[in-house]
Amino acid sequence: LDYHHPVIAADKSSSTDPTAANKTTGLRTMSEYWTQIATAFKDYDQRLSFEILNEPRDRGQYYANAEIWTGCKEAAEILNEYNAKAVEVIRQTGGNNPNRLLILPTYANSTGETACKYFALPENAGNVAIAVHSYTPHDFAFGGDLNYVTFSRQEYNELEEIISDIYDRLSGFGVPVIITETGTTNKYNKDE
């Protein structure tokens, strides 16, 4: 269960955008939302996990700023506070939640160097994993060219490189890293 693309305001921002201007609202939103959800699901067994946010980023800068997907130190540090607040309130709701798997995103669920460099696990987080997204190799997985249908050695090498980057950037936390989104564009080539 995750908090997936919260309500977006007219300026394309949301109550969980990790920005200095939004931080107080974001922390309150994390507390209120996760208290309600965790309480409602506290007696579910360990087959249920909670992913704190999906692609948390500064949506207000979506079209104006290249850092939307790569992040910056300030945004990543605010997201770390959001993650910590969610972990705190979920663990306090009792039931099976003190030991439930909580999945924490990097900035925008990015595997990029900046997003990973400033990611931090909350203190005493318990049973957690880190969530990233990867549509790699991009041209094969996400590109619009429907004729791009061959997964060659080049694409394999790109995929291997991103897995290596994820390992290098996040394995030091000593918790699992989960690619919670990946995929490819339908190429309409079932016969191949």
PASEVEX-731635 format. One line per 4 residues: number of its first residue (from 1); for each residue x, y, z of N, C-alpha, C. Coordinates in steps of 0.05 Angstrom, whole numbers, padded with zeros to 5 digits. Each point is the difference from the previous one (the first is absolute). Layout:
<sites>
NUM = X Y Z X Y Z X Y Z  ...
</sites>
This chain:
<sites>
1 = 00017 -00023 00000 -00017 00023 00000 00018 00024 00000  -00005 00019 -00018 00017 00024 00001 -00017 00026 -00004  00013 00021 00007 -00012 00027 -00003 00009 00009 -00028  -00018 -00005 -00019 00008 00002 -00028 -00011 00026 -00013
5 = 00018 00018 -00007 -00007 00025 -00013 -00023 00014 00015  00007 00012 00022 -00021 00015 00016 -00012 00022 -00017  -00022 00011 00010 -00015 00021 -00013 00019 00022 -00009  -00003 00008 -00024 00017 00021 -00011 -00016 00026 -00002
9 = 00012 00022 00009 -00013 00026 -00001 00002 00012 -00028  -00013 00023 -00003 00000 00013 -00026 00028 00006 -00010  00019 00005 00018 00027 00006 -00009 00017 -00026 -00004  -00014 -00023 00000 00012 -00026 -00004 00015 -00010 00025
13 = -00002 00014 00022 00013 -00010 00025 -00018 -00018 00015  00011 -00014 00020 -00017 -00017 00017 00008 00005 00029  -00016 -00010 00018 00005 00004 00028 00025 -00015 00010  00011 -00017 -00016 00024 -00014 00008 00025 00007 -00016
17 = -00001 00021 -00016 00024 00009 -00014 00022 00006 00020  00024 -00011 -00003 00021 00005 00019 00014 00027 -00005  -00013 00022 00007 00011 00026 -00004 00000 00015 00027  00017 00019 00004 00001 00016 00025 -00027 00013 00005
21 = -00012 00011 -00021 -00025 00014 00003 -00023 -00018 00008  00002 -00026 -00006 -00021 -00019 00004 00005 -00018 00024  00023 00002 00013 00009 -00020 00020 -00020 -00004 00023  -00010 00021 00011 -00019 -00002 00023 -00025 -00015 -00009
25 = -00011 00007 -00023 -00023 -00013 -00011 00006 -00029 -00006  00023 -00005 -00012 00008 -00027 -00007 00002 -00018 00025  00013 00010 00021 00003 -00016 00024 -00028 -00006 00013  -00017 00020 00000 -00027 -00004 00010 -00015 -00021 -00017
29 = 00002 00003 -00026 -00013 -00019 -00018 00009 -00029 00005  00027 -00003 00002 00011 -00027 00005 -00011 -00011 00026  -00001 00016 00021 -00010 -00009 00026 -00029 -00008 -00001  -00016 00018 -00011 -00029 -00005 -00001 -00007 -00024 -00018
33 = 00011 00000 -00024 -00006 -00022 -00019 00009 -00027 00011  00025 -00002 00008 00010 -00026 00008 -00012 -00009 00027  -00007 00018 00017 -00014 -00008 00025 -00026 -00014 -00007  -00016 00013 -00018 -00025 -00012 -00008 00003 -00027 -00014
37 = 00017 -00001 -00019 00003 -00025 -00016 00012 -00022 00018  00021 00006 00015 00013 -00020 00016 -00020 -00011 00021  -00016 00018 00012 -00020 -00009 00019 -00020 -00019 -00012  -00010 00008 -00024 -00019 -00017 -00014 00010 -00028 -00007
41 = 00026 -00002 -00006 00011 -00025 -00009 00018 -00013 00020  00001 00009 00025 00019 -00009 00020 -00002 -00030 00006  -00023 -00012 -00004 -00002 -00029 00006 00004 -00018 -00024  00006 00012 -00023 00007 -00017 -00023 00027 -00012 00005
45 = 00004 -00024 -00012 00026 -00014 00005 00022 00013 -00016  00023 -00013 00000 00024 00011 -00012 00001 -00002 -00030  -00021 -00011 -00012 -00001 00001 -00029 -00007 00028 -00011  -00008 00017 00018 -00006 00028 -00007 00025 00017 00008
49 = 00009 00016 -00019 00021 00019 00006 -00010 00028 -00008  00013 00020 00011 -00007 00028 -00006 00023 00013 -00014  -00005 00012 -00024 00020 00017 -00013 -00008 00029 00006  00018 00014 00012 -00006 00026 00011 -00010 00020 -00020
53 = 00014 00003 -00022 -00009 00019 -00022 00009 -00011 -00026  -00014 00007 -00021 00008 -00007 -00027 00011 00025 -00015  00025 -00002 -00009 00013 00022 -00015 -00003 00027 00013  00008 00003 00026 -00002 00026 00013 00020 00020 -00013
57 = -00011 00022 -00009 00017 00019 -00014 -00014 00027 00000  00014 00020 -00009 -00011 00027 -00001 -00017 00003 -00025  -00025 -00007 00002 -00017 -00001 -00024 -00005 00028 -00011  00002 00021 00017 -00004 00027 -00010 00021 00008 -00020
61 = 00023 -00014 00000 00022 00006 -00018 00001 -00020 -00023  -00021 -00016 -00003 00000 -00022 -00018 00009 00007 -00029  -00009 00022 -00010 00007 00006 -00028 00022 00021 -00001  00007 00012 00022 00019 00022 00000 00028 -00007 00009
65 = 00004 -00023 00012 00025 -00005 00014 00009 -00029 -00004  00024 -00003 -00010 00011 -00026 -00005 00004 -00016 00026  00001 00013 00023 00004 -00014 00025 -00024 -00015 00009  -00022 00002 -00015 -00025 -00014 00008 00005 -00030 00005
69 = 00017 -00012 -00016 00005 -00029 00003 00026 -00006 00014  00018 00018 00000 00026 -00006 00012 00002 00009 00028  -00015 00021 00007 00000 00009 00028 00023 00018 00006  -00001 00010 00025 00022 00016 00010 00002 -00006 00030
73 = 00020 00009 00012 00005 -00006 00029 -00024 00009 00017  -00009 00024 -00003 -00022 00010 00017 -00025 -00017 -00003  -00008 -00006 -00024 -00024 -00016 -00005 00003 -00029 00011  00023 -00011 -00004 00005 -00027 00011 00000 -00001 00030
77 = 00011 00021 00013 00000 00001 00029 -00029 00004 00011  -00016 00015 -00014 -00028 00003 00009 -00015 -00026 -00004  00005 -00014 -00022 -00012 -00026 -00004 00008 -00019 00022  00025 00001 00009 00009 -00017 00022 -00016 00005 00025
81 = -00007 00025 00004 -00018 00007 00023 -00028 -00011 -00004  -00010 00001 -00024 -00027 -00012 -00006 00001 -00030 00006  00021 -00013 -00010 00003 -00029 00004 00001 -00006 00030  00016 00016 00015 00002 -00005 00029 -00026 00004 00014
85 = -00015 00021 -00008 -00026 00005 00013 -00019 -00023 -00006  -00001 -00010 -00024 -00018 -00022 -00007 00008 -00025 00016  00026 -00007 00001 00009 -00023 00015 -00009 00003 00030  00004 00023 00011 -00007 00005 00028 -00029 -00005 00005
89 = -00018 00012 -00016 -00028 -00002 00006 -00011 -00028 -00006  00011 -00013 -00021 -00009 -00027 -00006 00008 -00019 00022  00024 00001 00010 00009 -00018 00021 -00016 00004 00025  -00010 00024 00005 -00015 00006 00025 -00028 -00011 -00001
93 = -00010 -00008 -00023 -00029 -00008 -00001 -00005 -00028 00010  00021 -00015 00006 -00004 -00026 00012 -00008 -00022 -00019  -00012 -00021 00010 -00007 -00023 -00017 00025 -00012 -00011  00000 -00005 -00026 00024 -00011 -00014 00018 00021 -00011
97 = -00007 00026 00004 00016 00021 -00012 00028 00005 00012  00005 -00007 00026 00027 00004 00009 00021 -00016 -00015  -00009 -00022 -00013 00019 -00017 -00014 -00006 -00001 -00030  -00019 00015 -00010 -00008 -00001 -00028 00022 00011 -00017
101 = 00002 -00011 -00025 00019 00010 -00019 -00009 00027 -00010  00016 00020 00003 -00005 00027 -00010 00020 00006 -00022  -00010 00009 -00022 00017 00005 -00024 00003 00030 -00004  00025 00009 00002 00006 00028 00000 00012 00009 -00027
105 = -00011 00021 -00012 00010 00009 -00027 00024 00018 00003  00017 -00001 -00020 00020 00021 -00005 -00015 00023 -00012  00013 00023 -00004 -00013 00023 -00014 -00009 -00010 -00027  -00026 00003 -00006 -00013 -00008 -00025 00004 -00029 -00007
109 = 00007 -00016 00021 00006 -00028 -00004 00023 -00004 -00019  00017 00021 -00002 00022 00000 -00019 00023 -00017 00009  00014 -00012 -00021 00024 -00014 00005 00025 00018 -00004  -00006 00025 -00006 00021 00019 -00006 00019 00006 00023
113 = 00023 00008 -00006 00021 00005 00020 -00009 00020 00022  -00012 00022 -00008 -00008 00020 00019 -00022 -00010 00019  -00020 -00013 -00012 -00022 -00010 00017 00010 -00021 00020  00018 -00016 -00008 00011 -00021 00018 00020 00011 00020
117 = 00015 00019 -00008 00021 00011 00017 -00012 00013 00025  -00023 00013 -00002 -00012 00014 00023 -00022 -00016 00013  -00005 -00024 -00009 -00020 -00017 00013 00011 -00009 00027  -00018 -00001 00020 00008 -00010 00027 -00023 -00017 00011
121 = 00008 -00021 00014 -00020 -00016 00014 -00007 00013 00026  -00025 00000 00008 -00007 00010 00027 00013 -00017 00022  00005 00013 00022 00011 -00015 00023 -00021 -00020 00010  00009 -00023 00008 -00018 -00021 00011 -00023 -00006 -00019
125 = 00006 -00001 -00026 -00022 -00004 -00019 -00011 -00028 00000  00016 -00019 00009 -00009 -00028 00001 00000 -00012 -00028  -00021 -00015 -00006 -00002 -00016 -00024 -00007 00019 -00024  00020 00008 -00015 -00004 00018 -00022 00015 -00009 -00025
129 = -00008 00010 -00022 00015 -00003 -00026 -00001 00027 -00014  00017 00002 -00020 00002 00025 -00015 -00013 -00005 -00027  -00017 00019 -00009 -00014 -00003 -00026 00012 00019 -00021  00006 -00012 -00023 00008 00016 -00023 -00016 -00009 -00025
133 = 00000 00016 -00020 -00012 -00006 -00026 00021 -00001 -00021  -00003 -00017 -00020 00019 -00001 -00021 -00013 -00010 -00026  -00001 00018 -00019 -00009 -00007 -00027 00025 00000 -00018  00016 -00020 00003 00026 -00002 -00013 00001 -00027 -00015
137 = 00011 00001 -00024 00010 00023 -00016 -00023 00017 -00009  00003 00026 00002 -00022 00019 -00004 -00012 -00003 -00028  00016 00000 -00021 -00012 -00001 -00027 -00016 -00026 -00005  00009 -00022 00012 -00014 -00025 -00003 -00025 -00001 00018
141 = 00004 00009 00025 -00021 -00003 00020 -00022 00021 -00002  00008 00025 -00006 -00019 00022 00003 -00003 00016 -00025  00017 -00004 -00020 00000 00016 -00024 -00025 -00006 -00017  -00006 00019 -00017 -00024 -00002 -00016 00004 -00015 -00027
145 = 00025 -00008 -00006 00005 -00013 -00025 -00009 -00029 00001  -00022 -00006 -00013 -00011 -00027 00001 00016 -00020 -00016  00019 00010 -00016 00017 -00018 -00015 00025 -00008 00016  00004 00011 00023 00022 -00007 00017 -00008 -00024 00016
149 = 00004 -00024 -00011 -00011 -00024 00011 00022 -00020 00009  00025 00004 -00006 00020 -00019 00006 00015 00007 00026  00001 -00019 00018 00015 00004 00025 00028 -00012 -00005  00018 00017 -00008 00027 -00010 -00008 00019 00001 00023
153 = 00025 -00006 -00006 00021 00002 00020 00003 00028 00011  -00004 00020 -00017 00002 00028 00009 -00021 00006 00021  -00025 -00009 -00004 -00021 00005 00019 00005 -00016 00026  00010 -00024 -00003 00007 -00016 00023 00022 00014 00017
157 = 00020 00011 -00014 00021 00015 00014 -00010 00024 00015  -00019 00015 -00012 -00012 00023 00013 -00016 -00009 00025  -00014 -00022 -00002 -00015 -00010 00023 00019 -00009 00022  00021 -00014 -00008 00020 -00009 00019 00014 00024 00014
161 = 00004 00022 -00015 00013 00024 00011 -00018 00013 00021  -00026 00002 -00005 -00018 00013 00019 -00002 -00018 00025  -00001 -00026 -00002 00000 -00017 00023 00025 00003 00016  00023 00003 -00013 00025 00004 00014 00000 00028 00014
165 = -00011 00020 -00014 -00002 00027 00013 -00017 -00001 00025  -00023 -00014 -00002 -00018 -00002 00023 00015 -00013 00023  00014 -00022 -00006 00016 -00014 00021 00021 00019 00012  00015 00013 -00017 00022 00018 00009 -00011 00023 00017
169 = -00023 00010 -00007 -00010 00025 00013 -00017 -00006 00025  -00012 -00024 00002 -00019 -00005 00021 00005 -00024 00018  00018 -00018 -00009 00004 -00025 00016 00013 00006 00027  00013 00022 00003 00013 00007 00026 -00020 00004 00023
173 = -00025 00003 -00006 -00020 00003 00021 -00007 -00027 00013  00008 -00022 -00012 -00004 -00026 00012 -00029 -00009 00000  -00017 00011 -00017 -00028 -00008 -00002 -00006 -00007 -00029  -00021 -00015 -00005 -00007 -00006 -00028 -00006 00025 -00016
177 = 00006 -00002 -00026 -00008 00021 -00019 -00018 -00013 -00020  -00024 00012 -00004 -00020 -00012 -00017 -00005 00019 -00023  00001 -00011 -00024 -00008 00016 -00024 -00031 -00003 -00001  -00014 00020 00010 -00029 -00002 00003 -00015 00008 -00026
181 = 00014 00011 -00019 -00012 00005 -00027 00022 -00005 -00020  -00008 -00015 -00021 00016 -00005 -00023 -00019 -00010 -00022  00010 -00002 -00024 -00018 -00010 -00021 00010 00008 -00027  -00017 -00004 -00020 00007 00007 -00027 -00025 00008 -00015
185 = 00003 00016 -00021 -00021 00008 -00017 -00009 -00024 -00016  -00026 -00003 -00004 -00011 -00022 -00016 00010 00005 -00029  00015 -00020 -00011 00011 00003 -00027 -00017 -00016 -00020  -00022 -00012 00009 -00018 -00015 -00018 00015 -00021 -00016
189 = 00019 -00014 00014 00016 -00020 -00014 -00001 -00027 00014  -00023 -00009 00007 -00003 -00025 00015 00012 -00024 -00015  00000 00001 -00026 00011 -00023 -00015 00030 -00002 00000  00013 00022 00008 00030 -00001 00001 00008 -00012 00025
</sites>
